[in-house]
Amino acid sequence: MKHSCSCHRRTTWCFQILAAVILGQTLFFKFGGSEESRHIFSALGIEPWGRIGTACLETVAVGLLLFPRTAVWGGILSVGLMSGAILAHLTRLGLEVRDDGGLLFVLAVTVWMSGGLVVWLRRTELPWISRASAPQCSVGIRAT
């Protein structure tokens, strides 16, 4: 991504790093089989394979988000994964899991929004999006 506007590049990186850090810190709990992770995936009826599979996909998303050439795909994968997490919270788990004050739900929404913003900001890198819809900088310089 070669944008003439550094504000666009910095903004994109902020959202990429935010999503990657949140996803990355949850991997320890999922791969480690923490009691809370086992509880969540048991409540969904997909323990242990759902937990391990989700952790593997989240690992891929983190990797994709950290490389500029693949960040848009990491954003797409993050949105997909967090859509599932948000749906699970709204239908089976509840907003609060084991007295966490809704932290896991808020983190899922944060990653979902960050991933969505990465996709939006990097949308011209998708093969089906036209370059004509390239982001504009606030100073009126067209990003190329």
N, C-alpha and C positions, 0 to 999 in steps of 0.2 A: 504494500500500500504506500504510494508516494503522494502524499498530500502536501500542498504548498502552505498549509495552515498548521502550525505547530499546536494550536489550541485543540484542533480536532484529534490529532495524534495523542496528545496528553489525556484528553477526555476518554478516548477509547481505551488507552492503557489503564487508566484508573478503574474502569468497569471490568476489564479483563482480570486485573490483579485481584480486585475485590471478590469476584466470583471464584477465581482459582484458590484464593486463600480459604474462603469458607468451605468450598468443596474439599480442599486438601486436608483441612483439620478434622473433617468428619471421617476420613479414611481410616485413621487409627482405630476409631471406635467400631467401624463396620468390619474391617479385616480382623481386628482383635477380638471380635465377638463380645463386646461389652454387654452388660446386663440390659441396658436401655435399648441398644440396637436389637438384641435378641427379642426383647419384649415387643418392640415395634413391628418387626417382621413376622413374629408369631401371631400378633393380632391381625395381620394382613393375610396370614395363612401361607407365607412363602419363606419361612425360616428353614434352613440356612441358605438355600440356593438364591433366593431373592436378595438377601443381604449381600452375599458374595458377588452376585452378578451386578447388583447396583454399584457396589464398591469398584468393581472392574470398570464399568462404564464411566463412573465419576473420575477415575484415574485417567482414562482416555480424555475426558473433557478438560481436566486440569492441564494435561500436556498440550492439547490443541489450543487452549486459551493463552498459553505462554509463548507461543510462536506466532509472529505477525502473519505469516502466510496461511496459517490454519485457524486463526482466532475466530473467524466468522463461523467455522464449523463447530468449534468449541462452544460458541454462543448458542448455536442451534441445538446441540446435544444437551447443554445446560438447561435450556428452556424446556426441552422434552422431559428430561429427568425430573426437574422441579415441578412441572405440570402434574406428573404422577404423584409426587410428594404432597403437593398442595391438595390434590383431589383426595388422597388418602387421609389427610388431616380433616378435610371438610366432610368426609363420608364415614370413616371408620375409627379414626384415632382421636378426633377432637382437636381443638386448637391447642390445648394444653396436654402434654404427655408427661405423666408421672411428676406432676407439680413443677414443671419447668417454667411456668409463667408464660408459656407460649413462645419460648425462645426458638425452638426448632421450627415452628411455623414461620416466625419472622425471618429466620435465616433462609428458609426455602423461598419465601417471597422475595427477599433481597437478591438471592442468586437468580431467580426467575427474571426479575426486573433488570439486573445487571447483564445477564445473558441476552435478553431482548434488546437492550441498548447497544450491546456489542454488535449484534446482527444488524440493527438499524444503521449504526454508524459505519459499518463495513459492508453494507448491502451491495455496493457496486462490485465487490469481489465475488459475488455469487454469479454463476454462469447465466442465469436466466434474468438478471437485472441489467438494464441499460445504463451505460455510463452517463447518459443525459440526466439521470436522477442523482448525480454526485452531490454530496453534502456541500453546502455553502458555508464559508467562514463568516463570522460576525463582522469582519472588516470588508466584506464584499469581494474577497479573492476566491475564485472558483477552485475547488479542490480537484486535482487531476489524478 
